[in-house]
């Protein structure tokens, strides 16, 4: 490790209580290093690098790890050790999957790799791999229901999940590299092998009509291709959803002649393109058995699931979206205390307005409050656009894409004003009218709160709302803050009245 000056302080843009954790994932196709900011309910990568070594490229035909790939992987691990230490990781945790556990020369490779890293390597069993993939889904989604499928280069792991994994998963020799090798790159031959291998798989038969959670680089590449072809307004892959009908169409196109000529293929890594037809074969055959309602792509998998398994149960039970939003407030807002006050203040406001909320809507509103002031350092003319881009593309989990749009639009309206929908950004097209209304209502409340608070704590507890019998909403203030009354505040109150379609009037409370 190259020594840094001891006088250099950790950046203020880092969570101070966390220590970096490095995970190296030695897969059948790729070797990846991710250094996370720390062991957290909402893990944030500090550094991420992947090399496609192809260790398992010929394991089906030879039973061995490819010799050239082994040397390339060892060279990669030398670099990864240096990177992990340079990033401040105090320990390196290394996981190896199907190729290392199945190849005749796997133990020898593992021994050499362990010497390079100066740390032991955990060669996962198929059951462990399935379990950690399922934990990755549990980490990244709220109450997931369906089947988790992690497709790697050498195998695919299948696990039922109902909030948490139910029972042991299974592993099948249906990874992309293995299918390509075993079939001689023949998609038709690969389909026959997959179809035969899936016969009697209870995990799929018992989960008909539920959600299919797709984990792994090949399937994410397929999701990226679909997203590009659909001209989707977001680029975040985690929690991207498509219907089973759309998935079948995509699989059919990828397994037809010349899939490389498909529109949008430029968005996919050239190294992934050759394996996508085999990912499509596997997905289409799984759908034929399971008949899922939808396909949901996950950005989290075995690595994040492994980290999740290390957390205490109380931390595992925390809401990852609210944890991440709280961290953003600590790192970027003028006052995290004010952000927390906004949560309580809007709790009371929604009750006063008689706005009903589902459990998910309440989570999203509270996260939006924590994120309301994170772009204050930008020029005022660009704060809305900055918030829109930053929030909609943030490395959040525990939120679907419509929820991302809601969070981003609430902050956008707070900075840009309560624009008519025809002037609003394209992101608005992926959320319902119900969420759109709530985003605009929250933006209107944020605009009023700022006129009292300047985004600093202490004032909002003196401000509230009361619903009158004639339908009017009273903005109630205590005498201590009555002097905040002014023309600009009245304009913001008119904006709230427009959203609610109810009069909003100033009402000073008696001593």
N, C-alpha and C positions, 0 to 999 in steps of 0.2 A: 504493500500500500504506500502511495506517495503521501508523506506527512504534510498536513496543513498546519498553519500557524495556530497555536493554542489561543491566541487572542481573538481569533475570528469567532464571532457569536453566531448562533443559529438564527436564520432569517426570521423576521417577525411574521412572515407569511407561512409559517409552519406551526403545527400544533405542538406545543412545547412538552407536553407530558408523554409523547410517544417516542419510541426508539425504533429505527428502521428494522424491518424483517425481510430477509431475502429468501425467495422460493425459486428453486431451479426445477423445471419439469422436463424430464428426459422422455420424450415420446417416440413413437415409432416413426413419425415423419419429421417432427421438429424438436429442437431443444430451445427452451425459453427461460429467460431470467426475468423475474419481476421483483423489484425491491419496493416494498410497501412502506408508507410513512410510519406504520406501526400496526400492532395487533389491535384492531378496532372493529366495531360493529359495521362500520361503513368504510371498508379499506380503500385507501387512495394510493395509486402507484406513484412512486418517485421516479422510477426508471423501468423501462420495459424494452426488451430486445429478444428477437427470435431469429434462429438460424434453421433453415430446412435442411437437416443433415441426411434424412432418409435412412435411418438405421434399419428399419424393417422393410426396406424396399423389395428384398428378395427372400424374405424369411419363409414364405409359403412354399417356395420351390427348393430352397437350399437348407432351411432349418437354422440358418446362421445370420448374425448381423453382418451387414456388408462391410468388408475390410476397409475400404476407402472411407465409408461413412463413419466407421469407428474412429479413425484418425482425425477426421474433420470434427467429430463430436468432442473428442478430447481437447483439441485445440480451442474449440468454442468454450469448453468448461474452464480452461485456463484464463481466458479473457473474462468470463463471467465471474470467476472468483475475484479478480482484480476490481471489476466494476462494483461488485457487491461491497467489498471492503472500502472502496473509494466513496460509495454512497453512505457509509457509516453503519452498515449492517454489522451487528455484533455476532451474529450467527447465520449460517447458511443451512437451510433445510432443503434437501434434495429428494425428489420423488421420481421414480422410474416406473414405466407402465408396461404395456403388453410385450413389446419387442425384447426388452431386457429380461423379463421373467420367462419368456418362452424359448429364446434362442439357445442353441447348444453352447455358444461362446458368450452368453449373457453374463454368467458369473465372472468370467475373466474381464469383460468390459467393465462391470460394476466395480471390481477390485481396482482397476487402473483409474477409473473415474474418481473413486473415493480418495486415492492417493493424490490426484491432481487437485481436488477440492480441499483436502485436509479435513474432511468431514464425512460421516457415514451417509450412505444412500439407502433410502427406504424403497425397496422394490415392492410395489403394491400388488397384492393379490387382485384377481378380477373382482371379488366381492368388495374389497376395500375401495377399488377404483369406482365402482358403482355407488358405494356409500358416499364418498367424498363429492362425486358429481351431484348427487341428490342434495347434500348439504350446501353445495354451491347455489342450487336453486332455492333452497330454504333461506339462504343468506340474502339472495337478490330479489325475492318476490314476497309479497304479503299473501299468506294462506294459499300457496300453490296447490292445485288439484289436478292430477293426471299422471302422466308418465314422463320421467326424465330419461333422455337418451343421449349418451356421450359417445360420439363417433370420433375415434382417433384413427391413426394410420393402420394399427394392427387389429383393433377390436372395437366392438360397440358394447356399452354397458346400459342396461335397462333397469329402471327402478320405479316402482309405484310411489307416489307422494300424495299425501292428504294433509297438507299443512307441514308435516314432517314425513320423512321416509317411513314406509310401512313394510316391514319385513326386509329380507335380504334381496339385493338385486342380483341380476345374472349378467354374465359376460359371454359374448358370442364372437367367433373369429370373422367379423364382418367389417373390419376397418378398410379405409379407402385404398391404402397401399397393398394390403393383402388381397383385396378383391381384384385390383388391377393386375397383380402378379399371378394370382391363381387362375384368372380367366384369360391370361395372355392379352390383356387390354380389350377383351371382347365383352361389350355391355350385355349382350344377349346371354352369354354363358354365365356372367356374373349374376344376372337376374335369376337364372335357374338355381344357382347355388344359394342365393339369399332366400328365395321362396321356400326351398327345402329346409333351410336352417331355421326359419321362423315358424314352422309347423309345430303346434302344441305349446308355443310360448305363452304361458298363463298370464304373465305381466301385461301383455297386450290384450289378450282375450277378456281379462277381467276389468279392463279400463275403457271399454268401447264408449265412444261419444264424448270423452273427456278431452283435456288439453294435452298436447304433445309439446314438451319443452326440449328444444333442439340445442345441444351443447357440442362444441367442437368447431375447429377452423373451417372444415369443408362445408358444414351446414351454414355457418355464418357467412361464408362466401356466397352461398346460394341466396341467403337473405339480402346481402348487399346487392347482388344482381337484380333481385326483384325490386328492391327499393329504388335503384337507379332507373330501371325500366318504367316504374310507376311515377317517376318524377316527384317522389315523396318529399315533403318540405323539411323533414328532419334527416340527419345523417347518423344519429345514435342507433347502434344495432341492438343494445340491450332492451328487451321487452318489445321489439318490433313484432307485430302480429300479422299473419295472413290467414285467410280462410283455407279450409281443406281443398276447396275447389281451385283456388288460386295456386296452392301448392302442387296439386296434380298437374295443372297446366304447365307450371315451371318445370316439373320433373319430366314431363313428356317432351318438352322442347329440348332439355339438356341431354336426353337420351336418344334424340333423333340425329340424323346425319348433320355433321358440321356444326355442333353447338358453339364452337369458338367464334362463329360469325354472328352470334346473337347481338342485337343492340344492347349496349350497356356493359358488355364484357370487359371493357377497358377499366371499369371500376374494380375489377377483381385482380388480385395478384396473379402474375403469370405462372407462378409456381403452384397455385391452387387450381388452375383451370383444368388440368389433366385429370384431377381427382373428382371434379364436380359431377360428371356423369355417374360415377359409382356412388356418390352421396345421394344422387337423385334416384338411383335404382333402389338403394336401401330405404330411403324415405317413402317412396311410392309403394313398396311392398309392405312396409310397416303400416302405412295408412290403409292398405287393403284389408289388413287384419284388424286393426284397432278402430278404424273409421273415426278419427278424432274430429272434434268440432273446429279446431283451429290449431295452427302451428305458431308457437312463440319462441323466438330466438333469444338465447341468453348470452350475455357477455361474461358471465361468471361460470366457473366450472370447478374442476378438481382442486386447483390451487386455492381458490377462495373458499371452497368447501373445507379444505384441510385447515386453513386459518380459522374458519368459523368453528371447527371442532375443538380448537384450543381455547375458545372463549368460555368463561364461566356461564352457567345457565342464565343468570340474571342479565348478563350482557347480551347473550343470544336473543333474549326476549325483547330487547329494545327495538324501537322503530328505526330502521336504517335511514329513511328519508329525513326524519326529524333530527337525527344525530348529525347527518351531513349538513343540513340547513343551519343547525346551531353552530357547527364549525365554520361555515361561511360567514355567519354573523360575527363570530369572534375574530376571524381573520380580516374581514373587509368592511363591516358596518361601522358607522361613526360611534354607535353605542350598542353593544349586545343587550344591555339592560333595557334600552328602548325597544329593541326588537321583541323581547319577551313581554314587555308591556303591551305591545301591539296585539300579541296573541290574546291576552286577557281582555283587552279593550274590544277587539272584534268579536270575541265570544259573547260579550254582553250586547254589542250592537246587533248581531244577528238574532239574538233572542228578542230584543226590543222590536226589530222589524218583522218578527215572526217568520224568519227564513228557516225552513227545515233543512237539515243536513244529514246525509248518510255518514257512517263512520269514516269512509274513505274521504268524503268531501271535507270533513272536519280536519283530518290529517293534512290534506292538501292546503287548506286555508291557513293552518298554523305554520306549515312550512313556508308559505308565501309571506307571512308576516316576518319570519326570520330572515328572509331573503330581500325584503323590501328596500333596503338601503345599501346594497353591496356594490353599487356602481357610482357612489357619490364622488369618487375621485375623477371621474370622467368629466369632460366639458358638458355643461348643462344641455347643450344642443344634441348631444349624442348619448345621454344616459339611458334613454328609453331603448334605443337600438342595442346598446351595450348589454343592458339587462336581458333583452329578448334573446340575444345570441348566447350570452354566458349561461343563463338559467336553462334554456331549452337544450343546450348541448353539454351541460355539466355532467360530471361522472357520478350521477346519482343512481341509486338502486331503490327498490321498493316503490316505484312510481311508473305508471304506464305512460304511453306517449301523449294521450289526451291530458293526463295530469301534468306532464311537462309543459304542454301548451298553456294550461291554466295558470301554472306558476309564473311562466314567462310573461303572459299577457297581463296578469295583475300588476306586475312591476312596470310593464310597458305603459299601461294606462296611468299609473301613478306618476310617471315622468312626462309622458307625452300628452296627457289630457284624455278625456273621454271621447275619443274619435268615433265617428260613425263607422259602421262595419265595412263599408265599401273602401274606406281609407286604411283599414287595418291590415296587418301583414298576412302573408299566405298561411302562416301557422294556424290562423283561426279556422281554417278549413277542416282541421282534424279533430275539433272538439264540438260537442253538442251545444245547442242553444242554452241549455241549463247551465253548463259550465261557463259558457261565454258570458251569461248574465252575472254569474257569481264573480268572475274575474273582473268585470267592469265595476260591480258593486264594491269589491275589495279595493280596486284602484281608487274609486271615489272616496272611500274611507281613509285610505292612505294619504290622499291629497289634503283632507281636512286635518288629519293628525299632524302633518308636517307644519301646518300653519300655527299650531299651538306649540309644538315641541322642538322644532328645528332638528328633529331626529335625535333628541337627547332625552334622557329619562326624567321623571318626576312630575310631569304635567298631566299626562293622560289619566291618571287616577282621579283627577278633578273634573274630567269631562265625560259626559255620557249621553245616552239617547233615551227618550221616553215616547211611547206611542200613545197619542191622545184619542179620546173617544170619537172625535170627528175625523179621524184618519190622518191628522197632522203628526209629523215627527218633530219633537222638540229636541234641540241640541242643548243639553243642560250643562251649566258651568257653575262652579263655586265662585264666591266673591274673590278668592285669591287669584283667579285667572281671568276675571272678567275683562281686564284691559287688553286681552288678546283680540277683542272684537275689532273688526275692521272690514274695509271693502273687499280685500282679496279673500278673506275668509268667507264672506257672504257669497262671492262667486263660486267658491268651492262647495258651499252648501246648496247652491242652485244645481250644480252638477250632480250631487247626491239625489236631490229631488227629481231630477230628470231620470236617473236610473231607476229609482223606486217608484216613479210616477205618483209621488205623494209630496205635499208641501213639507218643507223642512224649515223650522223657525228657531231663532235664538231664544233661550229661556235661562235667565240668571236665577240661580237658587238663592233663597234667603239664608242669612247667617244661621 
